[in-house]
Amino acid sequence: MTKWTTESIGDLTGKRVIVTGGASGIGFEASDVLASRGADLVIAVRNTIKGDKAAGKIRAKHTAASVIVMHLDLGDLESIKLFAKNFTARFDKLDLLINNAGVMVPPYSRTKDGFELQFGTNHLGHFALTSHLLPLLMATPHSRIVTISSIASRKASINFSNLDGRKGYNPMTFYRQSKLSNLLFATELQHRLERAQASVISVACHPGISVTNLLSRGSGKETGTIMKWIMGIVAQPAGKGALPTLYAATHPDLRGGEYIGPDGPGNTKGNPILTDDAVKLFDSALAARLWDVSEELTGVRYTI
């Protein structure tokens, strides 16, 4: 069977796309490919200087690329609300939202709104962002929402009595929790979209083990040379890690609810395929509780 690659992606001219965290790592690699196929790209980032540099790199490679940078801090609910307001005022449609940005195993810290950094940024930030942008997505025929999870979700649980980490904090435990939350959110969102008979679909994906700046533990700095060398032995480059995102974002046969990952052993490396992790890990009662708690914490209310 022919392996899926970026060559399989068709013309995206006229498609308006948001990639959160599109200035580095998998987000940048996905942004570069989408822009090369003609998408009208919005890189949504906390650090707009890094965003501008990334946009410049994309334009240098693809002279006809349509790329703009907008400020978005997923650790700040007001910033999320303002981003959505500004985007909606500026554009009349949104074909693709890629919930990509994230932090991984930082020292204990909290967002501006008091949430534990990983749960607050990786899950609650994207939960709120998607809610604010959903009316525009619903108004755009056959739009798509892609949310990035991780194989770390396989060993995760959600501790509702300690979501803020005040009763104890382990960086990897909280990272796993945030990534399971991403998967539960993406799948539950698809169920709600189906009940609403919307043409929007929600798809989840994960990059396997990839070399990205997530390894900087939330500092925003470049990952160290030694760590990159070590990871280069066991992981795949960011360009390869972006393939599941691109598959989830563009494959015409997807109908929503799928979970895309690499095809190698343990889904750690390789070319993108449909995996069965979503079926194994999804719990409807857990997802419903997470949804209710997320609405309560963020103050957003979904219309579906």
C-alpha positions as CSV (number, residue, x, y, z in Angstrom):
1,M,0.0,0.0,0.0
2,T,1.3,3.5,-0.9
3,K,2.3,5.5,2.1
4,W,0.7,8.9,2.5
5,T,3.0,11.9,2.1
6,T,2.6,15.6,1.6
7,E,2.5,14.9,-2.2
8,S,-1.0,13.6,-1.6
9,I,-2.2,17.1,-0.5
10,G,-4.3,18.9,-3.2
11,D,-4.7,22.5,-3.9
12,L,-5.8,24.6,-0.9
13,T,-6.1,27.9,-2.6
14,G,-8.8,30.0,-0.9
15,K,-8.8,28.0,2.3
16,R,-8.4,30.1,5.4
17,V,-6.3,28.2,8.1
18,I,-5.3,29.0,11.7
19,V,-2.3,27.1,13.2
20,T,-1.7,27.8,16.9
21,G,2.0,27.6,17.7
22,G,2.9,27.8,14.0
23,A,6.2,29.4,14.6
24,S,8.3,26.3,15.4
25,G,8.4,22.5,15.5
26,I,5.4,20.6,14.1
27,G,3.3,23.7,13.8
28,F,5.8,25.4,11.6
29,E,6.3,22.3,9.4
30,A,2.6,22.0,8.9
31,S,2.2,25.7,8.3
32,D,5.0,25.6,5.6
33,V,3.3,22.8,3.7
34,L,-0.2,24.3,3.9
35,A,1.0,27.6,2.7
36,S,2.9,25.9,-0.2
37,R,-0.4,24.4,-1.3
38,G,-2.1,27.8,-1.5
39,A,-3.8,28.1,1.9
40,D,-4.3,31.5,3.4
41,L,-2.4,31.0,6.6
42,V,-2.7,32.6,10.0
43,I,0.1,31.8,12.4
44,A,-1.3,32.3,15.9
45,V,1.5,32.7,18.5
46,R,2.3,34.2,21.8
47,N,5.7,35.5,20.6
48,T,4.9,37.6,17.4
49,I,8.7,38.2,16.8
50,K,9.2,34.5,16.4
51,G,6.0,34.4,14.4
52,D,7.2,37.0,12.0
53,K,10.5,35.2,11.5
54,A,8.6,31.9,10.7
55,A,6.4,33.7,8.3
56,G,9.4,35.2,6.6
57,K,10.9,31.8,6.2
58,I,7.7,30.5,4.6
59,R,7.5,33.5,2.2
60,A,11.1,33.0,1.2
61,K,10.5,29.4,0.2
62,H,7.1,30.0,-1.4
63,T,7.0,33.5,-2.9
64,A,3.2,33.4,-3.5
65,A,2.4,32.3,0.1
66,S,-0.3,34.1,2.0
67,V,0.9,34.3,5.6
68,I,0.0,36.6,8.4
69,V,0.9,36.5,12.1
70,M,-1.6,37.2,14.9
71,H,-1.0,37.4,18.7
72,L,-2.5,34.6,20.8
73,D,-1.6,33.6,24.3
74,L,-3.4,30.3,25.1
75,G,-2.6,30.8,28.8
76,D,-4.7,34.0,29.0
77,L,-8.5,33.7,28.4
78,E,-8.8,37.4,27.6
79,S,-6.1,37.1,24.9
80,I,-8.0,34.1,23.4
81,K,-11.2,36.1,23.4
82,L,-9.5,39.1,21.8
83,F,-7.8,36.9,19.2
84,A,-11.2,35.4,18.2
85,K,-12.8,38.8,18.1
86,N,-10.1,40.3,15.9
87,F,-10.0,37.3,13.6
88,T,-13.8,37.2,13.1
89,A,-13.8,41.0,12.4
90,R,-11.1,40.5,9.8
91,F,-12.2,37.4,8.0
92,D,-15.6,36.0,7.0
93,K,-14.8,32.3,7.1
94,L,-12.5,29.7,8.7
95,D,-11.9,26.5,6.9
96,L,-9.4,24.8,9.2
97,L,-8.4,25.3,12.8
98,I,-5.3,23.4,14.0
99,N,-5.0,23.3,17.8
100,N,-1.3,22.6,17.8
101,A,0.4,24.8,20.4
102,G,1.5,23.3,23.7
103,V,4.0,23.0,26.5
104,M,5.6,19.8,27.8
105,V,6.8,19.0,31.3
106,P,7.7,22.5,32.6
107,P,8.4,23.2,36.2
108,Y,5.2,23.9,38.1
109,S,3.6,27.2,37.1
110,R,0.2,28.6,36.4
111,T,-1.4,30.5,33.6
112,K,-2.6,34.1,34.0
113,D,-6.0,32.8,35.0
114,G,-4.5,30.4,37.7
115,F,-4.7,27.1,35.8
116,E,-1.8,24.6,35.9
117,L,0.3,25.6,32.9
118,Q,0.0,22.4,30.9
119,F,-3.7,21.7,31.4
120,G,-4.5,25.4,31.1
121,T,-2.5,25.9,27.8
122,N,-2.8,22.6,26.1
123,H,-6.4,21.8,26.8
124,L,-8.4,24.7,28.3
125,G,-6.8,27.3,26.0
126,H,-7.8,25.4,22.9
127,F,-11.2,24.5,24.4
128,A,-11.9,28.2,24.8
129,L,-10.4,29.2,21.4
130,T,-12.5,26.6,19.6
131,S,-15.7,27.8,21.3
132,H,-15.1,31.4,20.4
133,L,-14.4,30.4,16.7
134,L,-17.1,27.8,16.4
135,P,-19.8,30.2,15.0
136,L,-17.4,31.1,12.1
137,L,-16.5,27.4,11.6
138,M,-20.1,26.5,11.6
139,A,-20.8,29.2,8.9
140,T,-18.0,27.8,6.7
141,P,-19.2,24.7,4.8
142,H,-17.1,21.5,5.5
143,S,-14.7,23.2,7.8
144,R,-12.4,21.1,10.0
145,I,-10.9,21.3,13.6
146,V,-7.7,19.3,14.2
147,T,-6.5,18.9,17.8
148,I,-3.0,17.5,18.6
149,S,-2.8,14.9,21.3
150,S,0.1,12.5,22.2
151,I,0.9,8.9,22.7
152,A,1.5,10.0,26.3
153,S,-2.3,10.0,26.7
154,R,-2.2,6.2,26.8
155,K,-1.0,6.2,30.4
156,A,-3.0,9.2,31.5
157,S,-5.9,9.8,33.9
158,I,-7.7,13.0,34.9
159,N,-7.5,14.0,38.5
160,F,-10.4,16.4,38.9
161,S,-9.6,17.0,42.5
162,N,-6.1,18.4,41.6
163,L,-6.4,20.0,38.2
164,D,-4.4,23.1,39.4
165,G,-1.6,21.0,40.9
166,R,-1.8,22.5,44.3
167,K,-2.1,19.1,46.0
168,G,1.0,17.8,44.3
169,Y,2.6,18.2,40.8
170,N,4.5,15.8,38.6
171,P,5.4,17.3,35.2
172,M,4.9,14.2,33.1
173,T,1.7,13.2,34.9
174,F,0.2,16.6,34.2
175,Y,1.4,16.5,30.6
176,R,-0.3,13.2,30.1
177,Q,-3.5,14.5,31.6
178,S,-3.5,17.5,29.3
179,K,-3.0,15.3,26.2
180,L,-5.7,12.8,27.2
181,S,-7.9,15.9,27.6
182,N,-7.1,17.0,24.1
183,L,-8.2,13.6,22.8
184,L,-11.4,13.4,24.8
185,F,-12.2,17.0,23.7
186,A,-11.7,16.3,20.0
187,T,-13.8,13.1,20.1
188,E,-16.6,14.6,22.3
189,L,-16.7,17.6,20.0
190,Q,-17.2,15.4,17.0
191,H,-20.1,13.7,18.7
192,R,-21.7,17.1,19.5
193,L,-21.2,18.3,15.9
194,E,-22.9,15.2,14.6
195,R,-25.9,15.7,16.9
196,A,-26.1,19.3,15.6
197,Q,-25.9,17.9,12.0
198,A,-23.1,20.3,11.3
199,S,-20.8,20.0,8.3
200,V,-17.8,20.8,10.6
201,I,-15.7,17.8,11.6
202,S,-13.3,17.3,14.5
203,V,-10.2,15.1,14.0
204,A,-7.5,14.2,16.5
205,C,-3.9,13.3,15.8
206,H,-0.5,12.8,17.4
207,P,3.1,13.1,16.0
208,G,4.6,10.0,17.6
209,I,8.0,10.9,19.1
210,S,9.3,13.9,17.3
211,V,12.2,16.4,17.8
212,T,10.5,19.8,18.6
213,N,10.9,22.7,21.0
214,L,8.4,21.0,23.3
215,L,11.6,19.6,24.8
216,S,12.5,23.1,26.1
217,R,10.0,22.5,28.9
218,G,7.9,25.5,28.2
219,S,10.7,28.0,28.2
220,G,10.2,28.9,24.6
221,K,14.0,28.5,24.0
222,E,15.5,26.3,21.3
223,T,16.1,22.7,22.5
224,G,19.7,22.1,23.4
225,T,22.1,20.5,20.9
226,I,22.8,17.4,23.1
227,M,19.1,16.8,23.7
228,K,18.4,17.1,20.0
229,W,21.1,14.6,19.2
230,I,19.7,12.1,21.7
231,M,16.2,12.6,20.5
232,G,17.4,12.2,16.9
233,I,18.3,8.6,17.7
234,V,14.9,7.6,19.1
235,A,12.6,10.2,17.4
236,Q,11.7,11.4,14.0
237,P,12.3,15.0,12.7
238,A,9.6,17.6,13.1
239,G,8.8,17.5,9.4
240,K,7.9,13.8,9.6
241,G,6.1,14.4,12.9
242,A,3.9,17.0,11.1
243,L,2.5,14.4,8.7
244,P,-0.3,13.2,11.0
245,T,-1.4,16.8,11.4
246,L,-1.4,17.4,7.7
247,Y,-3.2,14.1,7.0
248,A,-5.9,15.0,9.7
249,A,-6.1,18.5,8.2
250,T,-6.5,17.6,4.5
251,H,-7.4,14.0,3.8
252,P,-10.7,14.1,1.9
253,D,-12.0,10.7,3.2
254,L,-12.1,11.7,6.9
255,R,-15.6,12.0,8.4
256,G,-14.7,13.2,11.9
257,G,-13.8,11.3,15.1
258,E,-10.6,9.7,13.7
259,Y,-7.3,9.6,15.5
260,I,-4.3,9.8,13.2
261,G,-0.7,8.7,14.1
262,P,2.5,7.3,12.6
263,D,2.4,3.7,11.3
264,G,5.6,2.5,12.9
265,P,6.0,0.3,16.0
266,G,4.0,1.7,18.9
267,N,3.0,4.6,16.6
268,T,6.2,6.4,17.5
269,K,7.5,7.0,13.9
270,G,6.5,6.7,10.3
271,N,3.8,7.8,7.9
272,P,0.3,8.6,9.0
273,I,-2.5,6.1,9.4
274,L,-5.8,5.8,11.3
275,T,-5.1,4.4,14.8
276,D,-7.5,2.8,17.3
277,D,-6.4,4.7,20.4
278,A,-9.4,6.9,20.4
279,V,-11.7,3.9,20.7
280,K,-9.6,2.5,23.5
281,L,-9.2,5.7,25.4
282,F,-12.5,7.5,25.0
283,D,-14.9,7.3,27.9
284,S,-18.2,9.1,27.3
285,A,-18.8,9.8,31.0
286,L,-15.3,11.1,31.5
287,A,-15.5,13.3,28.4
288,A,-18.8,14.7,29.5
289,R,-17.4,15.6,32.9
290,L,-14.3,17.1,31.4
291,W,-16.5,19.2,29.1
292,D,-18.6,20.5,31.9
293,V,-15.6,21.3,34.1
294,S,-13.8,23.0,31.2
295,E,-16.9,25.2,30.5
296,E,-17.0,26.1,34.2
297,L,-13.3,27.0,34.4
298,T,-13.1,29.0,31.2
299,G,-16.5,30.6,31.4
300,V,-17.3,29.7,27.7
301,R,-20.5,27.9,26.6
302,Y,-20.6,25.9,23.5
303,T,-23.7,26.4,21.2
304,I,-23.8,22.7,20.3
